[in-house]
Amino acid sequence: MVDGKVTSYRVATETDISKMSLATLTKGTSKIKNITYQTAMLLIEWYDKNHEKYGITID
């Protein structure tokens, strides 16, 4: 998403998080502290399953 290794569409379809929610997070119009617990857990689960596959790290 941010670094171009994976698209927000892919994350949205694999997590059932709306494309709009992901777009507002990546554009910075929505703050990460304002996401729901459910969205946070879905993102964490997706990251745990896919970070090695896509070479994604959290700095």
Phi and psi restraints in degrees (range 20) as a CNS / XPLOR table:
assign (resid 1 and name C) (resid 2 and name N)
       (resid 2 and name CA) (resid 2 and name C) 1.0 -70.7 20.0 2
assign (resid 2 and name N) (resid 2 and name CA)
       (resid 2 and name C) (resid 3 and name N) 1.0 -44.0 20.0 2
assign (resid 2 and name C) (resid 3 and name N)
       (resid 3 and name CA) (resid 3 and name C) 1.0 -95.8 20.0 2
assign (resid 3 and name N) (resid 3 and name CA)
       (resid 3 and name C) (resid 4 and name N) 1.0 5.4 20.0 2
assign (resid 3 and name C) (resid 4 and name N)
       (resid 4 and name CA) (resid 4 and name C) 1.0 82.2 20.0 2
assign (resid 4 and name N) (resid 4 and name CA)
       (resid 4 and name C) (resid 5 and name N) 1.0 5.4 20.0 2
assign (resid 4 and name C) (resid 5 and name N)
       (resid 5 and name CA) (resid 5 and name C) 1.0 -79.6 20.0 2
assign (resid 5 and name N) (resid 5 and name CA)
       (resid 5 and name C) (resid 6 and name N) 1.0 -25.4 20.0 2
assign (resid 5 and name C) (resid 6 and name N)
       (resid 6 and name CA) (resid 6 and name C) 1.0 -147.7 20.0 2
assign (resid 6 and name N) (resid 6 and name CA)
       (resid 6 and name C) (resid 7 and name N) 1.0 145.8 20.0 2
assign (resid 6 and name C) (resid 7 and name N)
       (resid 7 and name CA) (resid 7 and name C) 1.0 -89.7 20.0 2
assign (resid 7 and name N) (resid 7 and name CA)
       (resid 7 and name C) (resid 8 and name N) 1.0 155.2 20.0 2
assign (resid 7 and name C) (resid 8 and name N)
       (resid 8 and name CA) (resid 8 and name C) 1.0 -66.3 20.0 2
assign (resid 8 and name N) (resid 8 and name CA)
       (resid 8 and name C) (resid 9 and name N) 1.0 -29.7 20.0 2
assign (resid 8 and name C) (resid 9 and name N)
       (resid 9 and name CA) (resid 9 and name C) 1.0 -59.9 20.0 2
assign (resid 9 and name N) (resid 9 and name CA)
       (resid 9 and name C) (resid 10 and name N) 1.0 -44.9 20.0 2
assign (resid 9 and name C) (resid 10 and name N)
       (resid 10 and name CA) (resid 10 and name C) 1.0 -61.6 20.0 2
assign (resid 10 and name N) (resid 10 and name CA)
       (resid 10 and name C) (resid 11 and name N) 1.0 -47.7 20.0 2
assign (resid 10 and name C) (resid 11 and name N)
       (resid 11 and name CA) (resid 11 and name C) 1.0 -62.6 20.0 2
assign (resid 11 and name N) (resid 11 and name CA)
       (resid 11 and name C) (resid 12 and name N) 1.0 -42.6 20.0 2
assign (resid 11 and name C) (resid 12 and name N)
       (resid 12 and name CA) (resid 12 and name C) 1.0 -60.7 20.0 2
assign (resid 12 and name N) (resid 12 and name CA)
       (resid 12 and name C) (resid 13 and name N) 1.0 -46.2 20.0 2
assign (resid 12 and name C) (resid 13 and name N)
       (resid 13 and name CA) (resid 13 and name C) 1.0 -70.9 20.0 2
assign (resid 13 and name N) (resid 13 and name CA)
       (resid 13 and name C) (resid 14 and name N) 1.0 -29.9 20.0 2
assign (resid 13 and name C) (resid 14 and name N)
       (resid 14 and name CA) (resid 14 and name C) 1.0 -86.3 20.0 2
assign (resid 14 and name N) (resid 14 and name CA)
       (resid 14 and name C) (resid 15 and name N) 1.0 -12.9 20.0 2
assign (resid 14 and name C) (resid 15 and name N)
       (resid 15 and name CA) (resid 15 and name C) 1.0 -119.6 20.0 2
assign (resid 15 and name N) (resid 15 and name CA)
       (resid 15 and name C) (resid 16 and name N) 1.0 -13.0 20.0 2
assign (resid 15 and name C) (resid 16 and name N)
       (resid 16 and name CA) (resid 16 and name C) 1.0 67.4 20.0 2
assign (resid 16 and name N) (resid 16 and name CA)
       (resid 16 and name C) (resid 17 and name N) 1.0 21.4 20.0 2
assign (resid 16 and name C) (resid 17 and name N)
       (resid 17 and name CA) (resid 17 and name C) 1.0 -86.6 20.0 2
assign (resid 17 and name N) (resid 17 and name CA)
       (resid 17 and name C) (resid 18 and name N) 1.0 138.1 20.0 2
assign (resid 17 and name C) (resid 18 and name N)
       (resid 18 and name CA) (resid 18 and name C) 1.0 -65.5 20.0 2
assign (resid 18 and name N) (resid 18 and name CA)
       (resid 18 and name C) (resid 19 and name N) 1.0 146.8 20.0 2
assign (resid 18 and name C) (resid 19 and name N)
       (resid 19 and name CA) (resid 19 and name C) 1.0 -60.9 20.0 2
assign (resid 19 and name N) (resid 19 and name CA)
       (resid 19 and name C) (resid 20 and name N) 1.0 -35.0 20.0 2
assign (resid 19 and name C) (resid 20 and name N)
       (resid 20 and name CA) (resid 20 and name C) 1.0 -65.0 20.0 2
assign (resid 20 and name N) (resid 20 and name CA)
       (resid 20 and name C) (resid 21 and name N) 1.0 -41.9 20.0 2
assign (resid 20 and name C) (resid 21 and name N)
       (resid 21 and name CA) (resid 21 and name C) 1.0 -62.3 20.0 2
assign (resid 21 and name N) (resid 21 and name CA)
       (resid 21 and name C) (resid 22 and name N) 1.0 -43.6 20.0 2
assign (resid 21 and name C) (resid 22 and name N)
       (resid 22 and name CA) (resid 22 and name C) 1.0 -66.7 20.0 2
assign (resid 22 and name N) (resid 22 and name CA)
       (resid 22 and name C) (resid 23 and name N) 1.0 -37.9 20.0 2
assign (resid 22 and name C) (resid 23 and name N)
       (resid 23 and name CA) (resid 23 and name C) 1.0 -63.9 20.0 2
assign (resid 23 and name N) (resid 23 and name CA)
       (resid 23 and name C) (resid 24 and name N) 1.0 -42.5 20.0 2
assign (resid 23 and name C) (resid 24 and name N)
       (resid 24 and name CA) (resid 24 and name C) 1.0 -67.9 20.0 2
assign (resid 24 and name N) (resid 24 and name CA)
       (resid 24 and name C) (resid 25 and name N) 1.0 -31.4 20.0 2
assign (resid 24 and name C) (resid 25 and name N)
       (resid 25 and name CA) (resid 25 and name C) 1.0 -70.0 20.0 2
assign (resid 25 and name N) (resid 25 and name CA)
       (resid 25 and name C) (resid 26 and name N) 1.0 -45.6 20.0 2
assign (resid 25 and name C) (resid 26 and name N)
       (resid 26 and name CA) (resid 26 and name C) 1.0 -71.0 20.0 2
assign (resid 26 and name N) (resid 26 and name CA)
       (resid 26 and name C) (resid 27 and name N) 1.0 -30.3 20.0 2
assign (resid 26 and name C) (resid 27 and name N)
       (resid 27 and name CA) (resid 27 and name C) 1.0 -81.3 20.0 2
assign (resid 27 and name N) (resid 27 and name CA)
       (resid 27 and name C) (resid 28 and name N) 1.0 -14.9 20.0 2
assign (resid 27 and name C) (resid 28 and name N)
       (resid 28 and name CA) (resid 28 and name C) 1.0 86.6 20.0 2
assign (resid 28 and name N) (resid 28 and name CA)
       (resid 28 and name C) (resid 29 and name N) 1.0 7.0 20.0 2
assign (resid 28 and name C) (resid 29 and name N)
       (resid 29 and name CA) (resid 29 and name C) 1.0 -78.7 20.0 2
assign (resid 29 and name N) (resid 29 and name CA)
       (resid 29 and name C) (resid 30 and name N) 1.0 -15.8 20.0 2
assign (resid 29 and name C) (resid 30 and name N)
       (resid 30 and name CA) (resid 30 and name C) 1.0 -123.8 20.0 2
assign (resid 30 and name N) (resid 30 and name CA)
       (resid 30 and name C) (resid 31 and name N) 1.0 138.5 20.0 2
assign (resid 30 and name C) (resid 31 and name N)
       (resid 31 and name CA) (resid 31 and name C) 1.0 -90.7 20.0 2
assign (resid 31 and name N) (resid 31 and name CA)
       (resid 31 and name C) (resid 32 and name N) 1.0 143.8 20.0 2
assign (resid 31 and name C) (resid 32 and name N)
       (resid 32 and name CA) (resid 32 and name C) 1.0 -59.5 20.0 2
assign (resid 32 and name N) (resid 32 and name CA)
       (resid 32 and name C) (resid 33 and name N) 1.0 -31.1 20.0 2
assign (resid 32 and name C) (resid 33 and name N)
       (resid 33 and name CA) (resid 33 and name C) 1.0 -68.9 20.0 2
assign (resid 33 and name N) (resid 33 and name CA)
       (resid 33 and name C) (resid 34 and name N) 1.0 -13.3 20.0 2
assign (resid 33 and name C) (resid 34 and name N)
       (resid 34 and name CA) (resid 34 and name C) 1.0 -99.2 20.0 2
assign (resid 34 and name N) (resid 34 and name CA)
       (resid 34 and name C) (resid 35 and name N) 1.0 2.3 20.0 2
assign (resid 34 and name C) (resid 35 and name N)
       (resid 35 and name CA) (resid 35 and name C) 1.0 -77.4 20.0 2
assign (resid 35 and name N) (resid 35 and name CA)
       (resid 35 and name C) (resid 36 and name N) 1.0 158.7 20.0 2
assign (resid 35 and name C) (resid 36 and name N)
       (resid 36 and name CA) (resid 36 and name C) 1.0 -75.4 20.0 2
assign (resid 36 and name N) (resid 36 and name CA)
       (resid 36 and name C) (resid 37 and name N) 1.0 161.5 20.0 2
assign (resid 36 and name C) (resid 37 and name N)
       (resid 37 and name CA) (resid 37 and name C) 1.0 -59.6 20.0 2
assign (resid 37 and name N) (resid 37 and name CA)
       (resid 37 and name C) (resid 38 and name N) 1.0 -42.1 20.0 2
assign (resid 37 and name C) (resid 38 and name N)
       (resid 38 and name CA) (resid 38 and name C) 1.0 -61.3 20.0 2
assign (resid 38 and name N) (resid 38 and name CA)
       (resid 38 and name C) (resid 39 and name N) 1.0 -44.5 20.0 2
assign (resid 38 and name C) (resid 39 and name N)
       (resid 39 and name CA) (resid 39 and name C) 1.0 -63.1 20.0 2
assign (resid 39 and name N) (resid 39 and name CA)
       (resid 39 and name C) (resid 40 and name N) 1.0 -42.5 20.0 2
assign (resid 39 and name C) (resid 40 and name N)
       (resid 40 and name CA) (resid 40 and name C) 1.0 -60.6 20.0 2
assign (resid 40 and name N) (resid 40 and name CA)
       (resid 40 and name C) (resid 41 and name N) 1.0 -44.7 20.0 2
assign (resid 40 and name C) (resid 41 and name N)
       (resid 41 and name CA) (resid 41 and name C) 1.0 -65.3 20.0 2
assign (resid 41 and name N) (resid 41 and name CA)
       (resid 41 and name C) (resid 42 and name N) 1.0 -39.2 20.0 2
assign (resid 41 and name C) (resid 42 and name N)
       (resid 42 and name CA) (resid 42 and name C) 1.0 -64.3 20.0 2
assign (resid 42 and name N) (resid 42 and name CA)
       (resid 42 and name C) (resid 43 and name N) 1.0 -40.6 20.0 2
assign (resid 42 and name C) (resid 43 and name N)
       (resid 43 and name CA) (resid 43 and name C) 1.0 -66.6 20.0 2
assign (resid 43 and name N) (resid 43 and name CA)
       (resid 43 and name C) (resid 44 and name N) 1.0 -40.9 20.0 2
assign (resid 43 and name C) (resid 44 and name N)
       (resid 44 and name CA) (resid 44 and name C) 1.0 -63.3 20.0 2
assign (resid 44 and name N) (resid 44 and name CA)
       (resid 44 and name C) (resid 45 and name N) 1.0 -45.2 20.0 2
assign (resid 44 and name C) (resid 45 and name N)
       (resid 45 and name CA) (resid 45 and name C) 1.0 -62.4 20.0 2
assign (resid 45 and name N) (resid 45 and name CA)
       (resid 45 and name C) (resid 46 and name N) 1.0 -42.9 20.0 2
assign (resid 45 and name C) (resid 46 and name N)
       (resid 46 and name CA) (resid 46 and name C) 1.0 -62.7 20.0 2
assign (resid 46 and name N) (resid 46 and name CA)
       (resid 46 and name C) (resid 47 and name N) 1.0 -44.3 20.0 2
assign (resid 46 and name C) (resid 47 and name N)
       (resid 47 and name CA) (resid 47 and name C) 1.0 -60.3 20.0 2
assign (resid 47 and name N) (resid 47 and name CA)
       (resid 47 and name C) (resid 48 and name N) 1.0 -47.7 20.0 2
assign (resid 47 and name C) (resid 48 and name N)
       (resid 48 and name CA) (resid 48 and name C) 1.0 -58.0 20.0 2
assign (resid 48 and name N) (resid 48 and name CA)
       (resid 48 and name C) (resid 49 and name N) 1.0 -37.5 20.0 2
assign (resid 48 and name C) (resid 49 and name N)
       (resid 49 and name CA) (resid 49 and name C) 1.0 -78.6 20.0 2
assign (resid 49 and name N) (resid 49 and name CA)
       (resid 49 and name C) (resid 50 and name N) 1.0 -26.9 20.0 2
assign (resid 49 and name C) (resid 50 and name N)
       (resid 50 and name CA) (resid 50 and name C) 1.0 -122.1 20.0 2
assign (resid 50 and name N) (resid 50 and name CA)
       (resid 50 and name C) (resid 51 and name N) 1.0 -7.0 20.0 2
assign (resid 50 and name C) (resid 51 and name N)
       (resid 51 and name CA) (resid 51 and name C) 1.0 -62.8 20.0 2
assign (resid 51 and name N) (resid 51 and name CA)
       (resid 51 and name C) (resid 52 and name N) 1.0 -37.1 20.0 2
assign (resid 51 and name C) (resid 52 and name N)
       (resid 52 and name CA) (resid 52 and name C) 1.0 -70.9 20.0 2
assign (resid 52 and name N) (resid 52 and name CA)
       (resid 52 and name C) (resid 53 and name N) 1.0 -39.8 20.0 2
assign (resid 52 and name C) (resid 53 and name N)
       (resid 53 and name CA) (resid 53 and name C) 1.0 -58.4 20.0 2
assign (resid 53 and name N) (resid 53 and name CA)
       (resid 53 and name C) (resid 54 and name N) 1.0 -40.4 20.0 2
assign (resid 53 and name C) (resid 54 and name N)
       (resid 54 and name CA) (resid 54 and name C) 1.0 -102.4 20.0 2
assign (resid 54 and name N) (resid 54 and name CA)
       (resid 54 and name C) (resid 55 and name N) 1.0 -1.2 20.0 2
assign (resid 54 and name C) (resid 55 and name N)
       (resid 55 and name CA) (resid 55 and name C) 1.0 65.8 20.0 2
assign (resid 55 and name N) (resid 55 and name CA)
       (resid 55 and name C) (resid 56 and name N) 1.0 40.4 20.0 2
assign (resid 55 and name C) (resid 56 and name N)
       (resid 56 and name CA) (resid 56 and name C) 1.0 -96.6 20.0 2
assign (resid 56 and name N) (resid 56 and name CA)
       (resid 56 and name C) (resid 57 and name N) 1.0 134.7 20.0 2
assign (resid 56 and name C) (resid 57 and name N)
       (resid 57 and name CA) (resid 57 and name C) 1.0 -127.8 20.0 2
assign (resid 57 and name N) (resid 57 and name CA)
       (resid 57 and name C) (resid 58 and name N) 1.0 155.4 20.0 2
assign (resid 57 and name C) (resid 58 and name N)
       (resid 58 and name CA) (resid 58 and name C) 1.0 -106.8 20.0 2
assign (resid 58 and name N) (resid 58 and name CA)
       (resid 58 and name C) (resid 59 and name N) 1.0 122.9 20.0 2
